[in-house]
Amino acid sequence: MAQPKKKTTHSRSRMRKIKEHLENVNLVECPHCHNLIQPHKVCPYCGYYDGKQVLEVEKASK
Ligand SMILES: [Zn+2]
């Protein structure tokens, strides 16, 4: 049976998993401000979650 030539170290497999995760981050539209955000997280742009404001967001200077 074919065998891997070198042991895959813990560090190397973790680095690969991090890269895979960064390429597969799921995004949904915020129902309040319509920016793309991660699901099941407080919106970092408007501070809303589940229709309620749960965080005070500082307005970014333009
Ligand atoms: Zn939002």
N, CA, C, O and the ligand as a Tripos MOL2 file, in Angstrom:
@<TRIPOS>MOLECULE
protein
  249   247    63     0     0
PROTEIN
NO_CHARGES

@<TRIPOS>ATOM
      1 N           0.8420   -1.1920    0.0000 N.3       1 MET1
      2 CA          0.0000    0.0000    0.0000 C.3       1 MET1
      3 C           0.8810    1.2490    0.0000 C.2       1 MET1
      4 O           1.9440    1.2650    0.6210 O.2       1 MET1
      5 N           0.4350    2.2910   -0.6990 N.am      2 ALA2
      6 CA          1.2060    3.5330   -0.7630 C.3       2 ALA2
      7 C           1.2630    4.1920    0.6070 C.2       2 ALA2
      8 O           0.2760    4.2140    1.3420 O.2       2 ALA2
      9 N           2.4290    4.7270    0.9380 N.am      3 GLN3
     10 CA          2.6290    5.3620    2.2380 C.3       3 GLN3
     11 C           3.0770    6.8030    2.0380 C.2       3 GLN3
     12 O           3.7980    7.0900    1.0830 O.2       3 GLN3
     13 N           2.6640    7.7260    2.9250 N.am      4 PRO4
     14 CA          3.1710    9.0880    2.8440 C.3       4 PRO4
     15 C           4.6650    9.1300    3.1240 C.2       4 PRO4
     16 O           5.1680    8.4390    4.0100 O.2       4 PRO4
     17 N           5.3680    9.9580    2.3460 N.am      5 LYS5
     18 CA          6.8300    9.9890    2.4540 C.3       5 LYS5
     19 C           7.2870   10.6340    3.7440 C.2       5 LYS5
     20 O           8.2940   10.2320    4.3260 O.2       5 LYS5
     21 N           6.5310   11.6560    4.2000 N.am      6 LYS6
     22 CA          6.9110   12.3860    5.4120 C.3       6 LYS6
     23 C           5.7070   12.5100    6.3230 C.2       6 LYS6
     24 O           4.5670   12.5430    5.8590 O.2       6 LYS6
     25 N           5.9610   12.5770    7.6220 N.am      7 LYS7
     26 CA          4.8960   12.8010    8.5890 C.3       7 LYS7
     27 C           4.3390   14.2090    8.4230 C.2       7 LYS7
     28 O           5.1040   15.1670    8.3120 O.2       7 LYS7
     29 N           3.0120   14.3430    8.4040 N.am      8 THR8
     30 CA          2.4000   15.6650    8.4190 C.3       8 THR8
     31 C           2.3760   16.1490    9.8660 C.2       8 THR8
     32 O           1.6890   15.5730   10.7090 O.2       8 THR8
     33 N           3.1340   17.2160   10.1470 N.am      9 THR9
     34 CA          3.2300   17.7080   11.5260 C.3       9 THR9
     35 C           1.9180   18.3680   11.9430 C.2       9 THR9
     36 O           1.1140   18.7810   11.1070 O.2       9 THR9
     37 N           1.7260   18.4540   13.2550 N.am     10 HIS10
     38 CA          0.5460   19.1240   13.8010 C.3      10 HIS10
     39 C           0.4570   20.5580   13.2660 C.2      10 HIS10
     40 O          -0.6170   21.0140   12.8720 O.2      10 HIS10
     41 N           1.6100   21.2740   13.2550 N.am     11 SER11
     42 CA          1.6420   22.6530   12.7790 C.3      11 SER11
     43 C           1.1940   22.7460   11.3300 C.2      11 SER11
     44 O           0.3960   23.6140   10.9760 O.2      11 SER11
     45 N           1.7060   21.8510   10.4920 N.am     12 ARG12
     46 CA          1.3900   21.9250    9.0620 C.3      12 ARG12
     47 C          -0.0850   21.6130    8.7990 C.2      12 ARG12
     48 O          -0.7160   22.2690    7.9700 O.2      12 ARG12
     49 N          -0.6370   20.6230    9.4950 N.am     13 SER13
     50 CA         -2.0470   20.3070    9.2760 C.3      13 SER13
     51 C          -2.9370   21.4380    9.7870 C.2      13 SER13
     52 O          -3.9760   21.7160    9.1890 O.2      13 SER13
     53 N          -2.5420   22.1040   10.9020 N.am     14 ARG14
     54 CA         -3.3210   23.2380   11.4090 C.3      14 ARG14
     55 C          -3.2760   24.4060   10.4210 C.2      14 ARG14
     56 O          -4.2930   25.0550   10.1740 O.2      14 ARG14
     57 N          -2.0850   24.6740    9.8550 N.am     15 MET15
     58 CA         -1.9740   25.7730    8.8870 C.3      15 MET15
     59 C          -2.8670   25.5100    7.6820 C.2      15 MET15
     60 O          -3.4840   26.4330    7.1500 O.2      15 MET15
     61 N          -2.9400   24.2450    7.2470 N.am     16 ARG16
     62 CA         -3.7950   23.9010    6.1110 C.3      16 ARG16
     63 C          -5.2650   24.1150    6.4820 C.2      16 ARG16
     64 O          -6.0330   24.6450    5.6790 O.2      16 ARG16
     65 N          -5.6610   23.7050    7.6960 N.am     17 LYS17
     66 CA         -7.0570   23.8660    8.1150 C.3      17 LYS17
     67 C          -7.4330   25.3450    8.2170 C.2      17 LYS17
     68 O          -8.5530   25.7210    7.8730 O.2      17 LYS17
     69 N          -6.5020   26.1920    8.6890 N.am     18 ILE18
     70 CA         -6.7730   27.6240    8.7840 C.3      18 ILE18
     71 C          -6.9980   28.1960    7.3930 C.2      18 ILE18
     72 O          -7.9150   28.9900    7.1830 O.2      18 ILE18
     73 N          -6.1600   27.7930    6.4440 N.am     19 LYS19
     74 CA         -6.3010   28.2740    5.0620 C.3      19 LYS19
     75 C          -7.6430   27.8310    4.4870 C.2      19 LYS19
     76 O          -8.3240   28.6250    3.8390 O.2      19 LYS19
     77 N          -8.0350   26.5780    4.7120 N.am     20 GLU20
     78 CA         -9.3180   26.0830    4.2200 C.3      20 GLU20
     79 C         -10.4610   26.8690    4.8450 C.2      20 GLU20
     80 O         -11.4340   27.2010    4.1690 O.2      20 GLU20
     81 N         -10.3420   27.1690    6.1470 N.am     21 HIS21
     82 CA        -11.3970   27.9220    6.8090 C.3      21 HIS21
     83 C         -11.5330   29.3250    6.2100 C.2      21 HIS21
     84 O         -12.6450   29.7940    5.9660 O.2      21 HIS21
     85 N         -10.3880   29.9980    5.9720 N.am     22 LEU22
     86 CA        -10.4230   31.3640    5.4510 C.3      22 LEU22
     87 C         -11.0410   31.4090    4.0600 C.2      22 LEU22
     88 O         -11.6250   32.4200    3.6720 O.2      22 LEU22
     89 N         -10.9170   30.3210    3.3100 N.am     23 GLU23
     90 CA        -11.4940   30.2910    1.9690 C.3      23 GLU23
     91 C         -12.9750   29.9470    1.9930 C.2      23 GLU23
     92 O         -13.6640   30.1200    0.9880 O.2      23 GLU23
     93 N         -13.4880   29.4520    3.1470 N.am     24 ASN24
     94 CA        -14.8600   28.9570    3.2020 C.3      24 ASN24
     95 C         -15.6910   29.6580    4.2660 C.2      24 ASN24
     96 O         -16.6090   29.0500    4.8170 O.2      24 ASN24
     97 N         -15.3980   30.9260    4.5740 N.am     25 VAL25
     98 CA        -16.1960   31.6360    5.5700 C.3      25 VAL25
     99 C         -17.5610   31.9540    4.9550 C.2      25 VAL25
    100 O         -17.6550   32.5680    3.8920 O.2      25 VAL25
    101 N         -18.6120   31.5200    5.6520 N.am     26 ASN26
    102 CA        -19.9630   31.7350    5.1470 C.3      26 ASN26
    103 C         -20.4180   33.1630    5.4800 C.2      26 ASN26
    104 O         -20.1420   33.6640    6.5700 O.2      26 ASN26
    105 N         -21.1070   33.8110    4.5500 N.am     27 LEU27
    106 CA        -21.5720   35.1780    4.7690 C.3      27 LEU27
    107 C         -23.0530   35.2840    4.4370 C.2      27 LEU27
    108 O         -23.5240   34.7080    3.4570 O.2      27 LEU27
    109 N         -23.7800   36.0260    5.2630 N.am     28 VAL28
    110 CA        -25.1930   36.3130    5.0050 C.3      28 VAL28
    111 C         -25.3770   37.8250    5.0570 C.2      28 VAL28
    112 O         -24.5200   38.5480    5.5640 O.2      28 VAL28
    113 N         -26.5170   38.2990    4.5210 N.am     29 GLU29
    114 CA        -26.7770   39.7320    4.5160 C.3      29 GLU29
    115 C         -27.4270   40.1430    5.8230 C.2      29 GLU29
    116 O         -28.3670   39.4970    6.2860 O.2      29 GLU29
    117 N         -26.9210   41.2330    6.4270 N.am     30 CYS30
    118 CA        -27.5280   41.7720    7.6450 C.3      30 CYS30
    119 C         -28.9300   42.2830    7.3150 C.2      30 CYS30
    120 O         -29.0840   43.0650    6.3760 O.2      30 CYS30
    121 N         -29.9600   41.8620    8.0620 N.am     31 PRO31
    122 CA        -31.3180   42.3370    7.7480 C.3      31 PRO31
    123 C         -31.5220   43.8130    8.0780 C.2      31 PRO31
    124 O         -32.5000   44.4170    7.6370 O.2      31 PRO31
    125 N         -30.6010   44.3990    8.8560 N.am     32 HIS32
    126 CA        -30.7570   45.7990    9.2710 C.3      32 HIS32
    127 C         -30.0110   46.7550    8.3480 C.2      32 HIS32
    128 O         -30.5810   47.7370    7.8730 O.2      32 HIS32
    129 N         -28.7170   46.4620    8.0910 N.am     33 CYS33
    130 CA        -27.9140   47.3980    7.2890 C.3      33 CYS33
    131 C         -27.4910   46.8000    5.9470 C.2      33 CYS33
    132 O         -26.8840   47.4970    5.1340 O.2      33 CYS33
    133 N         -27.7970   45.5340    5.7000 N.am     34 HIS34
    134 CA        -27.5720   44.8640    4.4100 C.3      34 HIS34
    135 C         -26.0990   44.7160    4.0390 C.2      34 HIS34
    136 O         -25.7780   44.5120    2.8690 O.2      34 HIS34
    137 N         -25.2010   44.8170    5.0190 N.am     35 ASN35
    138 CA        -23.8140   44.4450    4.7690 C.3      35 ASN35
    139 C         -23.6770   42.9370    4.8910 C.2      35 ASN35
    140 O         -24.5240   42.2900    5.5060 O.2      35 ASN35
    141 N         -22.6210   42.3640    4.3150 N.am     36 LEU36
    142 CA        -22.3720   40.9370    4.4500 C.3      36 LEU36
    143 C         -21.7100   40.6700    5.7940 C.2      36 LEU36
    144 O         -20.6800   41.2630    6.1160 O.2      36 LEU36
    145 N         -22.3080   39.7720    6.5770 N.am     37 ILE37
    146 CA        -21.7960   39.4490    7.9090 C.3      37 ILE37
    147 C         -21.7920   37.9410    8.0940 C.2      37 ILE37
    148 O         -22.4040   37.2090    7.3160 O.2      37 ILE37
    149 N         -21.0920   37.4760    9.1350 N.am     38 GLN38
    150 CA        -21.0940   36.0550    9.4630 C.3      38 GLN38
    151 C         -22.4170   35.6940   10.1480 C.2      38 GLN38
    152 O         -22.9010   36.4610   10.9810 O.2      38 GLN38
    153 N         -23.0070   34.5440    9.8130 N.am     39 PRO39
    154 CA        -24.2690   34.1630   10.4320 C.3      39 PRO39
    155 C         -24.1170   33.8850   11.9240 C.2      39 PRO39
    156 O         -23.0630   33.4400   12.3790 O.2      39 PRO39
    157 N         -25.1780   34.1530   12.6740 N.am     40 HIS40
    158 CA        -25.2480   33.9120   14.1330 C.3      40 HIS40
    159 C         -24.2560   34.7700   14.9110 C.2      40 HIS40
    160 O         -23.8160   34.4010   15.9990 O.2      40 HIS40
    161 N         -23.9060   35.9440   14.3240 N.am     41 LYS41
    162 CA        -23.0050   36.8640   15.0200 C.3      41 LYS41
    163 C         -23.6480   38.2550   15.0030 C.2      41 LYS41
    164 O         -24.4290   38.5860   14.1100 O.2      41 LYS41
    165 N         -23.2990   39.0590   16.0120 N.am     42 VAL42
    166 CA        -23.7450   40.4420   16.0370 C.3      42 VAL42
    167 C         -23.1160   41.1710   14.8530 C.2      42 VAL42
    168 O         -21.9250   41.0160   14.5820 O.2      42 VAL42
    169 N         -23.9250   41.9710   14.1460 N.am     43 CYS43
    170 CA        -23.4130   42.7030   12.9910 C.3      43 CYS43
    171 C         -22.3750   43.7210   13.4550 C.2      43 CYS43
    172 O         -22.6880   44.5540   14.3050 O.2      43 CYS43
    173 N         -21.1380   43.6810   12.9210 N.am     44 PRO44
    174 CA        -20.1150   44.6340   13.3540 C.3      44 PRO44
    175 C         -20.3320   46.0400   12.7910 C.2      44 PRO44
    176 O         -19.6700   46.9790   13.2330 O.2      44 PRO44
    177 N         -21.2430   46.2080   11.8260 N.am     45 TYR45
    178 CA        -21.4630   47.5120   11.2110 C.3      45 TYR45
    179 C         -22.5470   48.2960   11.9380 C.2      45 TYR45
    180 O         -22.4020   49.5010   12.1430 O.2      45 TYR45
    181 N         -23.6500   47.6190   12.3360 N.am     46 CYS46
    182 CA        -24.7480   48.3390   12.9760 C.3      46 CYS46
    183 C         -25.0060   47.8620   14.3990 C.2      46 CYS46
    184 O         -25.7830   48.4970   15.1130 O.2      46 CYS46
    185 N         -24.3790   46.7560   14.8440 N.am     47 GLY47
    186 CA        -24.5490   46.2870   16.2140 C.3      47 GLY47
    187 C         -25.8730   45.6030   16.4800 C.2      47 GLY47
    188 O         -26.2460   45.4350   17.6410 O.2      47 GLY47
    189 N         -26.6020   45.2000   15.4390 N.am     48 TYR48
    190 CA        -27.8950   44.5580   15.6120 C.3      48 TYR48
    191 C         -27.7550   43.0480   15.6000 C.2      48 TYR48
    192 O         -26.9200   42.4870   14.8910 O.2      48 TYR48
    193 N         -28.5920   42.4000   16.4040 N.am     49 TYR49
    194 CA        -28.7180   40.9500   16.3400 C.3      49 TYR49
    195 C         -30.1530   40.5870   16.6830 C.2      49 TYR49
    196 O         -30.6780   41.0450   17.6980 O.2      49 TYR49
    197 N         -30.7980   39.7670   15.8500 N.am     50 ASP50
    198 CA        -32.1770   39.3140   16.0620 C.3      50 ASP50
    199 C         -33.1310   40.5060   16.1820 C.2      50 ASP50
    200 O         -34.0520   40.4910   16.9990 O.2      50 ASP50
    201 N         -32.9020   41.5460   15.3580 N.am     51 GLY51
    202 CA        -33.7980   42.6900   15.3200 C.3      51 GLY51
    203 C         -33.6310   43.6750   16.4530 C.2      51 GLY51
    204 O         -34.3860   44.6420   16.5460 O.2      51 GLY51
    205 N         -32.6360   43.4450   17.3360 N.am     52 LYS52
    206 CA        -32.4240   44.3450   18.4600 C.3      52 LYS52
    207 C         -30.9950   44.8720   18.4340 C.2      52 LYS52
    208 O         -30.0820   44.1710   17.9960 O.2      52 LYS52
    209 N         -30.7940   46.1160   18.9050 N.am     53 GLN53
    210 CA        -29.4460   46.6460   19.0160 C.3      53 GLN53
    211 C         -28.8270   46.1170   20.2960 C.2      53 GLN53
    212 O         -29.3320   46.3680   21.3900 O.2      53 GLN53
    213 N         -27.7250   45.3790   20.1550 N.am     54 VAL54
    214 CA        -27.0630   44.7970   21.3230 C.3      54 VAL54
    215 C         -25.6790   45.3940   21.5350 C.2      54 VAL54
    216 O         -25.0660   45.1730   22.5790 O.2      54 VAL54
    217 N         -25.1790   46.1440   20.5630 N.am     55 LEU55
    218 CA        -23.8510   46.7530   20.6890 C.3      55 LEU55
    219 C         -23.9240   48.1920   20.2140 C.2      55 LEU55
    220 O         -24.6260   48.5050   19.2520 O.2      55 LEU55
    221 N         -23.1880   49.0740   20.9020 N.am     56 GLU56
    222 CA        -23.0270   50.4330   20.4100 C.3      56 GLU56
    223 C         -21.8630   50.4440   19.4290 C.2      56 GLU56
    224 O         -20.7450   50.0720   19.7840 O.2      56 GLU56
    225 N         -22.1230   50.8670   18.2060 N.am     57 VAL57
    226 CA        -21.0770   50.8880   17.1870 C.3      57 VAL57
    227 C         -20.6810   52.3320   16.9430 C.2      57 VAL57
    228 O         -21.5170   53.1940   16.6720 O.2      57 VAL57
    229 N         -19.3630   52.5740   17.0480 N.am     58 GLU58
    230 CA        -18.8720   53.9260   16.7730 C.3      58 GLU58
    231 C         -18.9610   54.2020   15.2900 C.2      58 GLU58
    232 O         -18.6000   53.3670   14.4610 O.2      58 GLU58
    233 N         -19.4480   55.3860   14.9670 N.am     59 LYS59
    234 CA        -19.5620   55.7530   13.5580 C.3      59 LYS59
    235 C         -18.1740   56.0340   12.9970 C.2      59 LYS59
    236 O         -17.4320   56.8540   13.5390 O.2      59 LYS59
    237 N         -17.8290   55.3550   11.9140 N.am     60 ALA60
    238 CA        -16.5270   55.5390   11.2810 C.3      60 ALA60
    239 C         -16.4860   56.8950   10.6110 C.2      60 ALA60
    240 O         -17.4060   57.2620    9.8800 O.2      60 ALA60
    241 N         -15.4100   57.6490   10.8620 N.am     61 SER61
    242 CA        -15.2830   58.9600   10.2450 C.3      61 SER61
    243 C         -15.0390   58.8170    8.7560 C.2      61 SER61
    244 O         -14.2600   57.9680    8.3240 O.2      61 SER61
    245 N         -15.7190   59.6640    7.9600 N.am     62 LYS62
    246 CA        -15.6080   59.5410    6.5070 C.3      62 LYS62
    247 C         -14.5660   60.4850    5.9430 C.2      62 LYS62
    248 O         -14.3450   60.5100    4.7320 O.2      62 LYS62
    249 ZN        -25.9810   45.3490   10.2340 Zn       63 ZN63
@<TRIPOS>BOND
     1     1     2 1
     2     2     3 1
     3     3     4 2
     4     3     5 am
     5     5     6 1
     6     6     7 1
     7     7     8 2
     8     7     9 am
     9     9    10 1
    10    10    11 1
    11    11    12 2
    12    11    13 am
    13    13    14 1
    14    14    15 1
    15    15    16 2
    16    15    17 am
    17    17    18 1
    18    18    19 1
    19    19    20 2
    20    19    21 am
    21    21    22 1
    22    22    23 1
    23    23    24 2
    24    23    25 am
    25    25    26 1
    26    26    27 1
    27    27    28 2
    28    27    29 am
    29    29    30 1
    30    30    31 1
    31    31    32 2
    32    31    33 am
    33    33    34 1
    34    34    35 1
    35    35    36 2
    36    35    37 am
    37    37    38 1
    38    38    39 1
    39    39    40 2
    40    39    41 am
    41    41    42 1
    42    42    43 1
    43    43    44 2
    44    43    45 am
    45    45    46 1
    46    46    47 1
    47    47    48 2
    48    47    49 am
    49    49    50 1
    50    50    51 1
    51    51    52 2
    52    51    53 am
    53    53    54 1
    54    54    55 1
    55    55    56 2
    56    55    57 am
    57    57    58 1
    58    58    59 1
    59    59    60 2
    60    59    61 am
    61    61    62 1
    62    62    63 1
    63    63    64 2
    64    63    65 am
    65    65    66 1
    66    66    67 1
    67    67    68 2
    68    67    69 am
    69    69    70 1
    70    70    71 1
    71    71    72 2
    72    71    73 am
    73    73    74 1
    74    74    75 1
    75    75    76 2
    76    75    77 am
    77    77    78 1
    78    78    79 1
    79    79    80 2
    80    79    81 am
    81    81    82 1
    82    82    83 1
    83    83    84 2
    84    83    85 am
    85    85    86 1
    86    86    87 1
    87    87    88 2
    88    87    89 am
    89    89    90 1
    90    90    91 1
    91    91    92 2
    92    91    93 am
    93    93    94 1
    94    94    95 1
    95    95    96 2
    96    95    97 am
    97    97    98 1
    98    98    99 1
    99    99   100 2
   100    99   101 am
   101   101   102 1
   102   102   103 1
   103   103   104 2
   104   103   105 am
   105   105   106 1
   106   106   107 1
   107   107   108 2
   108   107   109 am
   109   109   110 1
   110   110   111 1
   111   111   112 2
   112   111   113 am
   113   113   114 1
   114   114   115 1
   115   115   116 2
   116   115   117 am
   117   117   118 1
   118   118   119 1
   119   119   120 2
   120   119   121 am
   121   121   122 1
   122   122   123 1
   123   123   124 2
   124   123   125 am
   125   125   126 1
   126   126   127 1
   127   127   128 2
   128   127   129 am
   129   129   130 1
   130   130   131 1
   131   131   132 2
   132   131   133 am
   133   133   134 1
   134   134   135 1
   135   135   136 2
   136   135   137 am
   137   137   138 1
   138   138   139 1
   139   139   140 2
   140   139   141 am
   141   141   142 1
   142   142   143 1
   143   143   144 2
   144   143   145 am
   145   145   146 1
   146   146   147 1
   147   147   148 2
   148   147   149 am
   149   149   150 1
   150   150   151 1
   151   151   152 2
   152   151   153 am
   153   153   154 1
   154   154   155 1
   155   155   156 2
   156   155   157 am
   157   157   158 1
   158   158   159 1
   159   159   160 2
   160   159   161 am
   161   161   162 1
   162   162   163 1
   163   163   164 2
   164   163   165 am
   165   165   166 1
   166   166   167 1
   167   167   168 2
   168   167   169 am
   169   169   170 1
   170   170   171 1
   171   171   172 2
   172   171   173 am
   173   173   174 1
   174   174   175 1
   175   175   176 2
   176   175   177 am
   177   177   178 1
   178   178   179 1
   179   179   180 2
   180   179   181 am
   181   181   182 1
   182   182   183 1
   183   183   184 2
   184   183   185 am
   185   185   186 1
   186   186   187 1
   187   187   188 2
   188   187   189 am
   189   189   190 1
   190   190   191 1
   191   191   192 2
   192   191   193 am
   193   193   194 1
   194   194   195 1
   195   195   196 2
   196   195   197 am
   197   197   198 1
   198   198   199 1
   199   199   200 2
   200   199   201 am
   201   201   202 1
   202   202   203 1
   203   203   204 2
   204   203   205 am
   205   205   206 1
   206   206   207 1
   207   207   208 2
   208   207   209 am
   209   209   210 1
   210   210   211 1
   211   211   212 2
   212   211   213 am
   213   213   214 1
   214   214   215 1
   215   215   216 2
   216   215   217 am
   217   217   218 1
   218   218   219 1
   219   219   220 2
   220   219   221 am
   221   221   222 1
   222   222   223 1
   223   223   224 2
   224   223   225 am
   225   225   226 1
   226   226   227 1
   227   227   228 2
   228   227   229 am
   229   229   230 1
   230   230   231 1
   231   231   232 2
   232   231   233 am
   233   233   234 1
   234   234   235 1
   235   235   236 2
   236   235   237 am
   237   237   238 1
   238   238   239 1
   239   239   240 2
   240   239   241 am
   241   241   242 1
   242   242   243 1
   243   243   244 2
   244   243   245 am
   245   245   246 1
   246   246   247 1
   247   247   248 2
@<TRIPOS>SUBSTRUCTURE
     1 MET1         2 RESIDUE 1 A MET
     2 ALA2         6 RESIDUE 1 A ALA
     3 GLN3        10 RESIDUE 1 A GLN
     4 PRO4        14 RESIDUE 1 A PRO
     5 LYS5        18 RESIDUE 1 A LYS
     6 LYS6        22 RESIDUE 1 A LYS
     7 LYS7        26 RESIDUE 1 A LYS
     8 THR8        30 RESIDUE 1 A THR
     9 THR9        34 RESIDUE 1 A THR
    10 HIS10       38 RESIDUE 1 A HIS
    11 SER11       42 RESIDUE 1 A SER
    12 ARG12       46 RESIDUE 1 A ARG
    13 SER13       50 RESIDUE 1 A SER
    14 ARG14       54 RESIDUE 1 A ARG
    15 MET15       58 RESIDUE 1 A MET
    16 ARG16       62 RESIDUE 1 A ARG
    17 LYS17       66 RESIDUE 1 A LYS
    18 ILE18       70 RESIDUE 1 A ILE
    19 LYS19       74 RESIDUE 1 A LYS
    20 GLU20       78 RESIDUE 1 A GLU
    21 HIS21       82 RESIDUE 1 A HIS
    22 LEU22       86 RESIDUE 1 A LEU
    23 GLU23       90 RESIDUE 1 A GLU
    24 ASN24       94 RESIDUE 1 A ASN
    25 VAL25       98 RESIDUE 1 A VAL
    26 ASN26      102 RESIDUE 1 A ASN
    27 LEU27      106 RESIDUE 1 A LEU
    28 VAL28      110 RESIDUE 1 A VAL
    29 GLU29      114 RESIDUE 1 A GLU
    30 CYS30      118 RESIDUE 1 A CYS
    31 PRO31      122 RESIDUE 1 A PRO
    32 HIS32      126 RESIDUE 1 A HIS
    33 CYS33      130 RESIDUE 1 A CYS
    34 HIS34      134 RESIDUE 1 A HIS
    35 ASN35      138 RESIDUE 1 A ASN
    36 LEU36      142 RESIDUE 1 A LEU
    37 ILE37      146 RESIDUE 1 A ILE
    38 GLN38      150 RESIDUE 1 A GLN
    39 PRO39      154 RESIDUE 1 A PRO
    40 HIS40      158 RESIDUE 1 A HIS
    41 LYS41      162 RESIDUE 1 A LYS
    42 VAL42      166 RESIDUE 1 A VAL
    43 CYS43      170 RESIDUE 1 A CYS
    44 PRO44      174 RESIDUE 1 A PRO
    45 TYR45      178 RESIDUE 1 A TYR
    46 CYS46      182 RESIDUE 1 A CYS
    47 GLY47      186 RESIDUE 1 A GLY
    48 TYR48      190 RESIDUE 1 A TYR
    49 TYR49      194 RESIDUE 1 A TYR
    50 ASP50      198 RESIDUE 1 A ASP
    51 GLY51      202 RESIDUE 1 A GLY
    52 LYS52      206 RESIDUE 1 A LYS
    53 GLN53      210 RESIDUE 1 A GLN
    54 VAL54      214 RESIDUE 1 A VAL
    55 LEU55      218 RESIDUE 1 A LEU
    56 GLU56      222 RESIDUE 1 A GLU
    57 VAL57      226 RESIDUE 1 A VAL
    58 GLU58      230 RESIDUE 1 A GLU
    59 LYS59      234 RESIDUE 1 A LYS
    60 ALA60      238 RESIDUE 1 A ALA
    61 SER61      242 RESIDUE 1 A SER
    62 LYS62      246 RESIDUE 1 A LYS
    63 ZN63       249 GROUP 0 **** ****
